Amino acid sequence: MKAKCAICGKEEEITKLNKSYKKLLANPNAVHVCEICSLKLSNQASRQNDILKKK
């Protein structure tokens, strides 16, 4: 099954090992975020939290 990342638009093959597989199987219109974008967002959020905690 192929899915397109909602953030970067990269198309990737989704296998049974991917954590989005069950969600996309149940609902093919569900939003998919690729691993790279997911890590970037997580990193940005933790940096933002660190900045807010220092204030």
DSSP file (Angstrom, degrees, kcal/mol; ACC not computed):
  #  RESIDUE AA STRUCTURE BP1 BP2  ACC     N-H-->O    O-->H-N    N-H-->O    O-->H-N    TCO  KAPPA ALPHA  PHI   PSI    X-CA   Y-CA   Z-CA
    1    1 A M              0   0    0      0, 0.0    13,-3.9     0, 0.0     2,-0.4   0.000 360.0 360.0 360.0 138.7    0.0    0.0    0.0
    2    2 A K  E     -A   13   0A   0     11,-0.3     2,-0.3     9,-0.0    11,-0.2  -0.837 360.0-176.6-107.0 145.5    1.3    3.5   -0.8
    3    3 A A  E     -A   12   0A   0      9,-2.4     9,-2.6    -2,-0.4     2,-0.5  -0.985  19.1-134.9-139.6 149.9    0.6    6.6    1.2
    4    4 A K  E     -A   11   0A   0     -2,-0.3    28,-0.5     7,-0.2     7,-0.2  -0.895  27.0-116.5-108.0 132.4    1.5   10.2    0.8
    5    5 A C  B  >  -b   32   0B   0      5,-2.3     4,-0.9    -2,-0.5    28,-0.2  -0.454  14.7-143.4 -66.9 133.9    2.9   12.3    3.7
    6    6 A A  T  4 S+     0   0    0     26,-3.0    -1,-0.1    -2,-0.2    27,-0.1   0.676  96.0  39.7 -72.3 -17.4    0.6   15.1    4.7
    7    7 A I  T  4 S+     0   0    0     25,-0.3    -1,-0.1     3,-0.1    26,-0.1   0.897 130.9  16.5 -98.7 -54.8    3.5   17.4    5.4
    8    8 A C  T  4 S-     0   0    0      2,-0.1    -2,-0.1    26,-0.0    25,-0.1   0.645  90.8-127.5 -99.1 -15.9    6.2   16.9    2.8
    9    9 A G     <  +     0   0    0     -4,-0.9     2,-0.2     1,-0.3    -3,-0.1   0.518  52.4 153.6  83.7   5.0    4.2   15.1    0.1
   10   10 A K        -     0   0    0     -6,-0.1    -5,-2.3     1,-0.1     2,-0.4  -0.502  38.1-139.4 -70.3 130.4    6.6   12.2   -0.2
   11   11 A E  E     +A    4   0A   0     -2,-0.2     2,-0.3    -7,-0.2    -7,-0.2  -0.776  28.9 174.0 -89.9 133.5    5.0    8.9   -1.3
   12   12 A E  E     -A    3   0A   0     -9,-2.6    -9,-2.4    -2,-0.4     2,-0.4  -0.975  35.9-107.1-140.0 154.8    6.2    5.8    0.5
   13   13 A E  E     -A    2   0A   0     -2,-0.3     2,-0.6   -11,-0.2   -11,-0.3  -0.675  31.7-149.4 -80.6 126.6    5.3    2.2    0.6
   14   14 A I        -     0   0    0    -13,-3.9     2,-0.2    -2,-0.4    -1,-0.0  -0.885  17.3-173.7-102.0 120.8    3.6    1.2    3.8
   15   15 A T    >   -     0   0    0     -2,-0.6     3,-1.4     1,-0.0     6,-0.2  -0.507  43.6 -94.6-104.3 176.0    4.2   -2.3    5.0
   16   16 A K  T 3  S+     0   0    0      1,-0.3     6,-0.2    -2,-0.2     5,-0.1   0.720 122.7  61.6 -63.5 -20.5    2.6   -4.3    7.8
   17   17 A L  T 3  S+     0   0    0      4,-0.1    -1,-0.3     3,-0.0     2,-0.1   0.678  82.2  98.7 -79.8 -18.3    5.6   -3.2   10.0
   18   18 A N  S X  S-     0   0    0     -3,-1.4     3,-1.4     1,-0.1     4,-0.4  -0.461  76.7-133.1 -72.8 140.6    4.7    0.5    9.7
   19   19 A K  T 3  S+     0   0    0      1,-0.3     4,-0.4    -2,-0.1     3,-0.2   0.697 105.5  54.9 -69.6 -17.2    2.8    2.0   12.6
   20   20 A S  T 3> S+     0   0    0      1,-0.2     4,-2.6     2,-0.1     5,-0.3   0.507  82.7  92.6 -88.4  -5.6    0.4    3.7   10.2
   21   21 A Y  H <> S+     0   0    0     -3,-1.4     4,-2.3    -6,-0.2     5,-0.2   0.924  86.3  43.1 -58.6 -51.9   -0.5    0.5    8.4
   22   22 A K  H  > S+     0   0    0     -4,-0.4     4,-2.2     1,-0.2    -1,-0.2   0.893 115.0  50.5 -63.8 -39.8   -3.6   -0.5   10.5
   23   23 A K  H  > S+     0   0    0     -4,-0.4     4,-2.0     1,-0.2    -1,-0.2   0.922 114.2  43.7 -64.2 -44.1   -4.9    3.0   10.5
   24   24 A L  H  < S+     0   0    0     -4,-2.6    -2,-0.2     2,-0.2    -1,-0.2   0.813 111.4  54.7 -72.2 -30.6   -4.6    3.4    6.8
   25   25 A L  H  < S+     0   0    0     -4,-2.3    -1,-0.2    -5,-0.3    -2,-0.2   0.908 112.5  42.9 -67.4 -41.6   -6.0   -0.1    6.2
   26   26 A A  H  < S+     0   0    0     -4,-2.2    -2,-0.2     1,-0.3    -1,-0.2   0.867 134.0  17.2 -71.4 -37.1   -9.1    0.8    8.2
   27   27 A N    ><  -     0   0    0     -4,-2.0     3,-2.1    -5,-0.2    -1,-0.3  -0.835  63.0-167.8-140.3  97.9   -9.5    4.2    6.6
   28   28 A P  T 3  S+     0   0    0      0, 0.0    -4,-0.1     0, 0.0    -1,-0.1   0.682  90.0  58.6 -60.9 -17.6   -7.6    4.9    3.3
   29   29 A N  T 3  S+     0   0    0      2,-0.1    -5,-0.1    -5,-0.0     3,-0.1   0.363  79.5 123.1 -92.6   5.3   -8.3    8.6    3.7
   30   30 A A  S <  S-     0   0    0     -3,-2.1     2,-0.3    -7,-0.2    -6,-0.0  -0.282  72.2 -99.1 -65.9 152.7   -6.6    8.9    7.0
   31   31 A V        -     0   0    0    -28,-0.0     2,-0.4   -26,-0.0    -1,-0.1  -0.544  37.8-161.8 -75.7 134.7   -3.7   11.4    7.4
   32   32 A H  B     -b    5   0B   0    -28,-0.5   -26,-3.0    -2,-0.3     2,-0.5  -0.969   7.8-168.5-120.2 134.6   -0.2    9.9    7.1
   33   33 A V        -     0   0    0     -2,-0.4   -28,-0.1   -28,-0.2   -13,-0.1  -0.991  24.7-126.4-120.9 126.0    3.0   11.6    8.4
   34   34 A C     >  -     0   0    0     -2,-0.5     4,-2.4     1,-0.1     5,-0.2  -0.176  25.4-106.0 -69.0 164.4    6.3   10.0    7.3
   35   35 A E  H  > S+     0   0    0      1,-0.2     4,-2.3     2,-0.2     5,-0.2   0.871 118.0  51.8 -58.9 -41.7    9.0    9.0    9.8
   36   36 A I  H  > S+     0   0    0      2,-0.2     4,-2.3     1,-0.2    -1,-0.2   0.939 112.4  44.3 -64.5 -47.8   11.3   11.9    8.9
   37   37 A C  H  > S+     0   0    0      1,-0.2     4,-2.7     2,-0.2     5,-0.2   0.882 111.6  54.8 -65.0 -37.6    8.5   14.6    9.3
   38   38 A S  H  X S+     0   0    0     -4,-2.4     4,-2.2     1,-0.2    -1,-0.2   0.919 110.1  45.6 -61.1 -44.6    7.4   12.9   12.5
   39   39 A L  H  X S+     0   0    0     -4,-2.3     4,-2.4     2,-0.2    -2,-0.2   0.893 112.3  51.5 -66.4 -40.1   10.9   13.1   14.0
   40   40 A K  H  X S+     0   0    0     -4,-2.3     4,-2.6     2,-0.2    -2,-0.2   0.931 111.5  46.8 -61.7 -46.0   11.3   16.8   12.8
   41   41 A L  H  X S+     0   0    0     -4,-2.7     4,-2.4     1,-0.2    -2,-0.2   0.900 112.3  50.1 -64.0 -40.9    8.0   17.8   14.5
   42   42 A S  H  X S+     0   0    0     -4,-2.2     4,-2.2    -5,-0.2    -1,-0.2   0.912 111.8  48.3 -63.3 -43.0    8.9   15.9   17.7
   43   43 A N  H  X S+     0   0    0     -4,-2.4     4,-2.1     2,-0.2    -2,-0.2   0.919 112.3  48.4 -64.1 -45.2   12.3   17.7   17.8
   44   44 A Q  H  X S+     0   0    0     -4,-2.6     4,-2.4     1,-0.2    -2,-0.2   0.894 111.1  51.0 -63.5 -40.1   10.8   21.1   17.2
   45   45 A A  H  X S+     0   0    0     -4,-2.4     4,-2.3     2,-0.2    -1,-0.2   0.905 110.4  47.8 -65.2 -41.8    8.1   20.6   19.8
   46   46 A S  H  X S+     0   0    0     -4,-2.2     4,-2.0     2,-0.2    -1,-0.2   0.873 111.7  50.6 -69.3 -35.1   10.6   19.5   22.5
   47   47 A R  H  X S+     0   0    0     -4,-2.1     4,-2.2     2,-0.2    -2,-0.2   0.924 110.5  49.6 -64.4 -43.2   12.9   22.5   21.6
   48   48 A Q  H  X S+     0   0    0     -4,-2.4     4,-2.4     1,-0.2    -2,-0.2   0.895 109.7  51.3 -63.0 -40.6    9.9   24.8   21.9
   49   49 A N  H  X S+     0   0    0     -4,-2.3     4,-2.0     1,-0.2    -1,-0.2   0.896 108.8  51.5 -63.0 -39.9    9.0   23.3   25.3
   50   50 A D  H  X S+     0   0    0     -4,-2.0     4,-1.3     2,-0.2    -2,-0.2   0.898 110.3  48.8 -63.4 -41.0   12.5   23.9   26.5
   51   51 A I  H  X S+     0   0    0     -4,-2.2     4,-0.7     1,-0.2     3,-0.3   0.914 112.0  48.3 -65.6 -42.7   12.4   27.5   25.5
   52   52 A L  H  < S+     0   0    0     -4,-2.4     3,-0.5     1,-0.2    -1,-0.2   0.838 108.4  54.5 -68.1 -32.6    9.0   28.0   27.2
   53   53 A K  H  < S+     0   0    0     -4,-2.0    -1,-0.2     1,-0.2    -2,-0.2   0.806 102.6  57.7 -70.1 -29.1   10.3   26.4   30.4
   54   54 A K  H  <        0   0    0     -4,-1.3    -1,-0.2    -3,-0.3    -2,-0.2   0.704 360.0 360.0 -75.9 -19.2   13.3   28.7   30.6
   55   55 A K     <        0   0    0     -4,-0.7    -1,-0.2    -3,-0.5    -2,-0.1   0.490 360.0 360.0 -74.9 360.0   11.0   31.8   30.7
